[in-house]
Amino acid sequence: MRKIPSILLLLLLTAIVSSAQKSINIPQRSSESDLEHTKWIDSVMRSILTIKPGATRKNLLTVFTEGGMSTRTHRKYVYKQCPYIKVDVEFAPVGKQDRPFIEMPEDRIIMISRPYLEYGIYD
């Protein structure tokens, strides 16, 4: 007699869990291409994280290329392997203080933004 309520309780719990799993977006197994994409993004992030405040503009140009309007102290850069990955960088000028528009390889990074995604802007 006690088995019937226990069985009903078990069925009810199973139905609730099943319903919850359907409403919650439980990730499925990743495909091989998903894993490759994830590995590539990891390598991108590791590469970008090598550039830190205190590094030079020359160091930055090993990972990024120029990507927009700028001044000597501020510029947007584009990741060399993907034109949609960008960072904003602020510099402290080093040398040639009398030439405020000439970017020098020795200029020091004082701030680099987190990487972000953005389509290219073309005039």
TORBAZA-224830 format. One record per atom (N, C-alpha, C): residue number from 1; x, y, z; residue in one letter. Coordinates in pm, 1 decimal, always signed. Layout:
<pts>
PT   nr         x         y         z  rest
PT  NUM         X         Y         Z     A
...
</pts>
This chain:
<pts>
PT   nr         x         y         z  rest
PT    1     +79.6    -118.6      +0.0     M
PT    1      +0.0      +0.0      +0.0     M
PT    1     +85.1    +126.8      +0.0     M
PT    2    +195.7    +124.8     +74.2     R
PT    2    +283.7    +241.1     +79.9     R
PT    2    +360.6    +257.0     -50.7     R
PT    3    +368.1    +150.3    -131.0     K
PT    3    +444.5    +155.4    -255.3     K
PT    3    +379.4    +247.0    -357.7     K
PT    4    +247.8    +252.7    -359.8     I
PT    4    +178.7    +334.5    -460.0     I
PT    4    +210.2    +483.4    -440.6     I
PT    5    +201.0    +541.7    -318.5     P
PT    5    +239.0    +683.3    -303.4     P
PT    5    +386.0    +707.3    -336.9     P
PT    6    +473.7    +614.2    -301.9     S
PT    6    +616.2    +629.8    -333.6     S
PT    6    +638.2    +629.7    -483.9     S
PT    7    +568.4    +543.0    -554.4     I
PT    7    +581.9    +536.4    -700.3     I
PT    7    +527.0    +663.8    -762.6     I
PT    8    +412.9    +711.6    -712.4     L
PT    8    +356.3    +836.8    -764.6     L
PT    8    +450.5    +954.9    -739.0     L
PT    9    +510.2    +959.7    -620.9     L
PT    9    +605.9   +1065.0    -587.9     L
PT    9    +726.4   +1058.2    -680.5     L
PT   10    +777.0    +939.5    -705.3     L
PT   10    +890.3    +921.5    -795.0     L
PT   10    +856.3    +966.6    -936.4     L
PT   11    +738.1    +930.0    -985.6     L
PT   11    +694.7    +972.0   -1119.1     L
PT   11    +680.0   +1123.9   -1128.0     L
PT   12    +625.3   +1183.5   -1022.6     L
PT   12    +609.0   +1328.1   -1019.4     L
PT   12    +744.2   +1398.4   -1021.9     L
PT   13    +838.5   +1352.1    -942.8     L
PT   13    +972.9   +1410.1    -941.5     L
PT   13   +1042.0   +1393.6   -1076.5     L
PT   14   +1026.8   +1278.8   -1138.0     T
PT   14   +1085.7   +1255.7   -1269.6     T
PT   14   +1027.8   +1353.0   -1371.4     T
PT   15    +896.6   +1374.3   -1367.0     A
PT   15    +832.3   +1468.2   -1459.2     A
PT   15    +882.2   +1609.8   -1436.7     A
PT   16    +897.9   +1650.1   -1310.9     I
PT   16    +945.9   +1785.2   -1279.4     I
PT   16   +1088.6   +1804.4   -1328.7     I
PT   17   +1175.9   +1709.1   -1301.7     V
PT   17   +1316.4   +1718.7   -1345.7     V
PT   17   +1323.8   +1721.8   -1496.9     V
PT   18   +1246.9   +1637.4   -1563.4     S
PT   18   +1246.6   +1634.3   -1709.1     S
PT   18   +1199.5   +1766.6   -1765.7     S
PT   19   +1095.5   +1823.1   -1707.7     S
PT   19   +1043.1   +1951.5   -1752.6     S
PT   19   +1146.1   +2062.2   -1730.0     S
PT   20   +1212.5   +2060.4   -1615.9     A
PT   20   +1314.0   +2162.1   -1585.1     A
PT   20   +1430.5   +2153.2   -1682.4     A
PT   21   +1472.5   +2032.6   -1717.4     Q
PT   21   +1584.0   +2016.5   -1811.1     Q
PT   21   +1548.5   +2071.4   -1948.0     Q
PT   22   +1423.1   +2057.5   -1988.0     K
PT   22   +1382.1   +2109.4   -2118.3     K
PT   22   +1378.0   +2260.9   -2118.2     K
PT   23   +1340.0   +2322.4   -2006.0     S
PT   23   +1330.5   +2468.0   -2000.9     S
PT   23   +1465.5   +2533.4   -1976.9     S
PT   24   +1558.2   +2462.5   -1915.7     I
PT   24   +1693.2   +2513.3   -1895.2     I
PT   24   +1776.7   +2471.2   -2015.3     I
PT   25   +1852.8   +2564.1   -2066.9     N
PT   25   +1933.0   +2535.0   -2184.5     N
PT   25   +2059.6   +2460.4   -2142.8     N
PT   26   +2051.9   +2330.1   -2134.4     I
PT   26   +2165.9   +2247.9   -2096.0     I
PT   26   +2253.3   +2228.2   -2219.0     I
PT   27   +2382.6   +2265.8   -2209.8     P
PT   27   +2468.6   +2254.4   -2327.3     P
PT   27   +2482.3   +2109.9   -2374.6     P
PT   28   +2477.3   +2092.9   -2502.5     Q
PT   28   +2497.0   +1962.4   -2562.7     Q
PT   28   +2647.4   +1939.6   -2580.0     Q
PT   29   +2683.5   +1820.7   -2615.8     R
PT   29   +2824.0   +1793.8   -2641.9     R
PT   29   +2872.1   +1881.8   -2756.5     R
PT   30   +2989.7   +1935.6   -2740.6     S
PT   30   +3045.0   +2023.5   -2843.4     S
PT   30   +3093.6   +1942.6   -2961.9     S
PT   31   +3078.0   +2001.5   -3077.2     S
PT   31   +3131.7   +1937.2   -3196.4     S
PT   31   +3281.8   +1963.9   -3201.9     S
PT   32   +3347.3   +1894.9   -3289.5     E
PT   32   +3492.5   +1912.5   -3305.3     E
PT   32   +3525.1   +2056.2   -3345.5     E
PT   33   +3443.8   +2114.9   -3434.2     S
PT   33   +3471.2   +2252.6   -3476.6     S
PT   33   +3450.4   +2350.9   -3361.6     S
PT   34   +3351.5   +2324.9   -3273.1     D
PT   34   +3333.2   +2410.6   -3156.2     D
PT   34   +3457.1   +2407.4   -3067.8     D
PT   35   +3513.2   +2290.0   -3048.3     L
PT   35   +3634.2   +2278.0   -2966.9     L
PT   35   +3751.3   +2351.1   -3030.6     L
PT   36   +3763.9   +2342.3   -3161.7     E
PT   36   +3871.5   +2413.5   -3231.9     E
PT   36   +3853.8   +2564.6   -3218.8     E
PT   37   +3730.7   +2611.8   -3230.5     H
PT   37   +3704.7   +2755.2   -3214.2     H
PT   37   +3741.1   +2800.4   -3073.3     H
PT   38   +3705.4   +2720.2   -2976.1     T
PT   38   +3736.3   +2753.1   -2837.8     T
PT   38   +3886.9   +2758.6   -2815.0     T
PT   39   +3959.0   +2664.3   -2871.7     K
PT   39   +4105.9   +2663.8   -2859.1     K
PT   39   +4164.5   +2788.1   -2925.3     K
PT   40   +4109.7   +2827.9   -3041.1     W
PT   40   +4161.8   +2945.4   -3111.1     W
PT   40   +4136.9   +3070.8   -3028.0     W
PT   41   +4016.9   +3085.1   -2972.3     I
PT   41   +3986.7   +3201.3   -2888.8     I
PT   41   +4079.3   +3204.6   -2767.0     I
PT   42   +4107.4   +3089.0   -2708.5     D
PT   42   +4200.1   +3082.9   -2596.4     D
PT   42   +4337.9   +3133.9   -2638.3     D
PT   43   +4385.2   +3092.6   -2754.7     S
PT   43   +4516.9   +3138.8   -2801.0     S
PT   43   +4515.4   +3289.0   -2829.1     S
PT   44   +4403.7   +3340.0   -2880.7     V
PT   44   +4390.8   +3484.3   -2904.4     V
PT   44   +4400.1   +3559.8   -2772.3     V
PT   45   +4324.6   +3515.0   -2673.3     M
PT   45   +4325.4   +3582.9   -2543.9     M
PT   45   +4463.9   +3580.0   -2480.0     M
PT   46   +4530.5   +3466.6   -2488.7     R
PT   46   +4666.0   +3457.0   -2432.3     R
PT   46   +4762.0   +3552.2   -2504.3     R
PT   47   +4748.6   +3560.8   -2635.5     S
PT   47   +4832.6   +3650.4   -2714.1     S
PT   47   +4808.7   +3796.0   -2675.1     S
PT   48   +4683.0   +3833.9   -2663.7     I
PT   48   +4648.9   +3971.6   -2629.0     I
PT   48   +4696.2   +4005.1   -2487.6     I
PT   49   +4686.4   +3910.2   -2396.3     L
PT   49   +4726.1   +3936.0   -2257.8     L
PT   49   +4877.3   +3954.4   -2240.5     L
PT   50   +4955.8   +3928.8   -2344.8     T
PT   50   +5099.5   +3954.6   -2335.6     T
PT   50   +5129.5   +4104.2   -2342.3     T
PT   51   +5033.4   +4182.4   -2390.0     I
PT   51   +5051.5   +4327.6   -2399.7     I
PT   51   +4990.1   +4391.7   -2277.0     I
PT   52   +5075.1   +4456.6   -2197.6     K
PT   52   +5031.5   +4515.0   -2070.3     K
PT   52   +5081.2   +4658.3   -2060.1     K
PT   53   +5020.6   +4736.5   -1969.4     P
PT   53   +5075.4   +4870.3   -1944.8     P
PT   53   +5223.9   +4861.2   -1911.5     P
PT   54   +5298.9   +4954.5   -1968.1     G
PT   54   +5444.3   +4954.2   -1952.5     G
PT   54   +5514.9   +4904.1   -2076.9     G
PT   55   +5444.5   +4825.0   -2158.6     A
PT   55   +5502.0   +4778.7   -2285.2     A
PT   55   +5509.1   +4897.0   -2382.3     A
PT   56   +5582.9   +4880.4   -2488.5     T
PT   56   +5598.9   +4987.8   -2586.3     T
PT   56   +5503.1   +4970.1   -2704.0     T
PT   57   +5490.2   +5077.2   -2781.3     R
PT   57   +5411.2   +5069.7   -2903.2     R
PT   57   +5469.4   +4962.2   -2995.5     R
PT   58   +5600.8   +4950.7   -2997.7     K
PT   58   +5666.8   +4848.7   -3080.1     K
PT   58   +5623.6   +4707.8   -3037.8     K
PT   59   +5616.2   +4682.2   -2905.6     N
PT   59   +5567.9   +4552.5   -2855.1     N
PT   59   +5424.3   +4527.0   -2900.6     N
PT   60   +5341.9   +4629.0   -2890.3     L
PT   60   +5200.6   +4618.2   -2927.3     L
PT   60   +5185.8   +4577.9   -3074.0     L
PT   61   +5270.9   +4630.8   -3159.7     L
PT   61   +5260.8   +4605.1   -3303.6     L
PT   61   +5303.0   +4463.8   -3342.5     L
PT   62   +5351.1   +4385.2   -3247.2     T
PT   62   +5377.7   +4243.6   -3277.8     T
PT   62   +5247.6   +4163.0   -3277.6     T
PT   63   +5144.2   +4213.4   -3209.5     V
PT   63   +5016.7   +4142.9   -3194.9     V
PT   63   +4904.7   +4215.0   -3270.7     V
PT   64   +4912.0   +4346.6   -3276.5     F
PT   64   +4806.8   +4428.7   -3336.1     F
PT   64   +4860.0   +4511.3   -3451.9     F
PT   65   +4766.8   +4563.2   -3528.5     T
PT   65   +4799.1   +4659.4   -3633.2     T
PT   65   +4711.9   +4782.9   -3609.4     T
PT   66   +4753.9   +4895.8   -3663.0     E
PT   66   +4677.5   +5019.4   -3643.6     E
PT   66   +4538.7   +5003.5   -3702.4     E
PT   67   +4441.4   +5065.5   -3635.4     G
PT   67   +4305.4   +5041.9   -3679.4     G
PT   67   +4211.1   +5158.6   -3666.8     G
PT   68   +4257.0   +5277.3   -3691.4     G
PT   68   +4162.3   +5387.6   -3686.8     G
PT   68   +4229.3   +5520.0   -3660.5     G
PT   69   +4145.2   +5622.0   -3651.8     M
PT   69   +4196.3   +5756.2   -3626.5     M
PT   69   +4265.5   +5757.6   -3491.0     M
PT   70   +4364.5   +5846.9   -3481.1     S
PT   70   +4440.2   +5845.0   -3356.7     S
PT   70   +4508.5   +5977.5   -3330.8     S
PT   71   +4563.5   +5985.6   -3211.9     T
PT   71   +4659.6   +6089.1   -3175.5     T
PT   71   +4782.1   +6013.1   -3126.4     T
PT   72   +4883.1   +6083.6   -3090.4     R
PT   72   +5002.3   +6013.9   -3040.7     R
PT   72   +4972.8   +5940.3   -2910.9     R
PT   73   +4876.1   +5989.1   -2835.1     T
PT   73   +4850.1   +5930.8   -2703.9     T
PT   73   +4731.9   +5834.3   -2700.6     T
PT   74   +4657.8   +5821.8   -2810.5     H
PT   74   +4542.7   +5731.2   -2811.1     H
PT   74   +4520.0   +5675.4   -2951.7     H
PT   75   +4494.7   +5544.6   -2958.5     R
PT   75   +4466.6   +5481.4   -3087.7     R
PT   75   +4391.1   +5351.7   -3066.4     R
PT   76   +4309.0   +5317.1   -3166.2     K
PT   76   +4241.6   +5187.6   -3170.4     K
PT   76   +4332.0   +5094.3   -3250.5     K
PT   77   +4344.9   +4970.8   -3202.2     Y
PT   77   +4426.4   +4870.2   -3271.2     Y
PT   77   +4342.1   +4748.6   -3302.9     Y
PT   78   +4379.0   +4678.7   -3409.7     V
PT   78   +4307.7   +4561.6   -3458.7     V
PT   78   +4400.3   +4440.9   -3446.2     V
PT   79   +4347.0   +4332.5   -3394.7     Y
PT   79   +4423.3   +4208.6   -3381.2     Y
PT   79   +4463.8   +4159.7   -3519.9     Y
PT   80   +4589.1   +4125.3   -3539.0     K
PT   80   +4640.4   +4089.9   -3670.9     K
PT   80   +4569.6   +3970.1   -3734.4     K
PT   81   +4525.2   +3873.9   -3654.9     Q
PT   81   +4465.4   +3752.6   -3710.0     Q
PT   81   +4314.7   +3763.5   -3733.8     Q
PT   82   +4251.9   +3873.2   -3685.6     C
PT   82   +4107.3   +3888.1   -3703.2     C
PT   82   +4071.1   +4036.4   -3696.4     C
PT   83   +4019.0   +4093.4   -3805.3     P
PT   83   +3990.2   +4236.8   -3807.5     P
PT   83   +3874.6   +4280.6   -3718.6     P
PT   84   +3802.5   +4187.7   -3657.4     Y
PT   84   +3689.9   +4222.2   -3571.6     Y
PT   84   +3728.5   +4233.6   -3424.9     Y
PT   85   +3848.8   +4189.9   -3387.9     I
PT   85   +3894.3   +4195.8   -3248.7     I
PT   85   +3978.8   +4320.8   -3232.7     I
PT   86   +3938.1   +4408.0   -3138.8     K
PT   86   +4003.6   +4538.1   -3125.3     K
PT   86   +4030.4   +4572.5   -2979.7     K
PT   87   +4122.6   +4667.0   -2961.5     V
PT   87   +4150.3   +4724.4   -2830.0     V
PT   87   +4175.3   +4873.6   -2848.2     V
PT   88   +4149.6   +4949.4   -2743.3     D
PT   88   +4183.7   +5091.0   -2739.9     D
PT   88   +4302.9   +5105.1   -2647.6     D
PT   89   +4399.7   +5186.7   -2690.7     V
PT   89   +4524.6   +5197.7   -2614.9     V
PT   89   +4558.1   +5344.2   -2592.3     V
PT   90   +4602.3   +5375.1   -2471.3     E
PT   90   +4652.4   +5508.2   -2439.2     E
PT   90   +4801.4   +5497.6   -2411.5     E
PT   91   +4874.9   +5598.5   -2459.1     F
PT   91   +5020.7   +5598.2   -2449.1     F
PT   91   +5072.0   +5720.7   -2374.3     F
PT   92   +5189.4   +5703.9   -2315.2     A
PT   92   +5268.3   +5814.5   -2264.0     A
PT   92   +5378.5   +5837.8   -2366.4     A
PT   93   +5385.2   +5956.4   -2425.4     P
PT   93   +5488.5   +5982.2   -2526.3     P
PT   93   +5629.0   +5971.1   -2466.6     P
PT   94   +5718.8   +5913.0   -2545.3     V
PT   94   +5859.2   +5902.1   -2504.5     V
PT   94   +5942.4   +5963.8   -2616.1     V
PT   95   +6019.4   +6066.0   -2583.0     G
PT   95   +6104.8   +6131.1   -2682.5     G
PT   95   +6025.8   +6219.6   -2778.0     G
PT   96   +6095.6   +6309.4   -2843.7     K
PT   96   +6038.6   +6401.6   -2942.8     K
PT   96   +5910.5   +6468.0   -2892.2     K
PT   97   +5919.1   +6522.9   -2771.5     Q
PT   97   +5803.5   +6589.5   -2710.8     Q
PT   97   +5757.6   +6708.6   -2794.8     Q
PT   98   +5849.8   +6766.6   -2873.1     D
PT   98   +5814.9   +6881.4   -2956.6     D
PT   98   +5735.5   +6840.5   -3081.0     D
PT   99   +5720.1   +6710.8   -3105.5     R
PT   99   +5646.8   +6660.4   -3222.6     R
PT   99   +5527.3   +6577.8   -3174.3     R
PT  100   +5417.3   +6643.1   -3132.7     P
PT  100   +5306.5   +6573.1   -3068.0     P
PT  100   +5227.7   +6478.3   -3157.8     P
PT  101   +5248.3   +6483.3   -3288.3     F
PT  101   +5171.1   +6397.7   -3378.3     F
PT  101   +5250.3   +6279.6   -3432.2     F
PT  102   +5376.8   +6271.1   -3394.9     I
PT  102   +5460.1   +6161.2   -3443.6     I
PT  102   +5460.9   +6049.0   -3340.6     I
PT  103   +5406.4   +5935.1   -3380.1     E
PT  103   +5404.4   +5818.9   -3292.0     E
PT  103   +5542.2   +5754.0   -3293.4     E
PT  104   +5595.0   +5730.0   -3175.6     M
PT  104   +5727.8   +5671.9   -3163.3     M
PT  104   +5717.4   +5527.6   -3114.4     M
PT  105   +5803.0   +5438.2   -3164.2     P
PT  105   +5800.3   +5298.9   -3120.8     P
PT  105   +5824.9   +5283.5   -2970.4     P
PT  106   +5892.0   +5382.2   -2910.0     E
PT  106   +5924.1   +5374.4   -2767.2     E
PT  106   +5813.1   +5427.7   -2677.7     E
PT  107   +5706.4   +5486.4   -2735.0     D
PT  107   +5595.3   +5534.3   -2652.9     D
PT  107   +5546.7   +5419.5   -2565.6     D
PT  108   +5514.5   +5451.8   -2438.9     R
PT  108   +5475.2   +5349.2   -2341.6     R
PT  108   +5324.1   +5340.2   -2327.0     R
PT  109   +5275.8   +5217.7   -2318.9     I
PT  109   +5133.9   +5194.4   -2296.9     I
PT  109   +5102.6   +5226.2   -2150.6     I
PT  110   +5001.3   +5311.0   -2130.3     I
PT  110   +4957.5   +5337.8   -1993.3     I
PT  110   +4821.7   +5272.5   -1965.6     I
PT  111   +4747.3   +5238.2   -2073.9     M
PT  111   +4619.0   +5171.7   -2057.2     M
PT  111   +4586.5   +5096.6   -2185.8     M
PT  112   +4541.1   +4972.6   -2170.5     I
PT  112   +4491.0   +4895.5   -2283.7     I
PT  112   +4355.1   +4839.5   -2242.1     I
PT  113   +4254.5   +4860.1   -2327.4     S
PT  113   +4119.9   +4814.2   -2294.8     S
PT  113   +4112.0   +4662.6   -2303.7     S
PT  114   +4001.7   +4610.2   -2254.4     R
PT  114   +3972.7   +4469.4   -2278.4     R
PT  114   +3945.0   +4454.2   -2427.7     R
PT  115   +3977.1   +4340.2   -2484.0     P
PT  115   +3945.0   +4319.9   -2625.3     P
PT  115   +3793.5   +4321.3   -2645.9     P
PT  116   +3752.7   +4374.6   -2759.5     Y
PT  116   +3610.5   +4375.8   -2792.5     Y
PT  116   +3592.4   +4346.7   -2940.6     Y
PT  117   +3470.5   +4310.0   -2976.5     L
PT  117   +3438.1   +4278.7   -3115.3     L
PT  117   +3369.6   +4399.5   -3178.8     L
PT  118   +3410.6   +4430.0   -3301.8     E
PT  118   +3349.8   +4540.5   -3375.0     E
PT  118   +3377.5   +4522.0   -3523.0     E
PT  119   +3275.2   +4544.3   -3604.2     Y
PT  119   +3296.7   +4542.4   -3748.0     Y
PT  119   +3387.4   +4658.5   -3786.3     Y
PT  120   +3454.3   +4644.4   -3899.6     G
PT  120   +3538.0   +4752.0   -3950.2     G
PT  120   +3453.5   +4871.7   -3989.4     G
PT  121   +3510.8   +4988.0   -3972.8     I
PT  121   +3443.8   +5112.2   -4011.9     I
PT  121   +3518.9   +5165.8   -4132.9     I
PT  122   +3448.3   +5176.3   -4242.4     Y
PT  122   +3511.1   +5221.3   -4365.2     Y
PT  122   +3445.8   +5349.9   -4410.9     Y
PT  123   +3527.6   +5445.6   -4450.3     D
PT  123   +3474.8   +5572.9   -4499.0     D
PT  123   +3453.1   +5569.3   -4647.8     D
</pts>
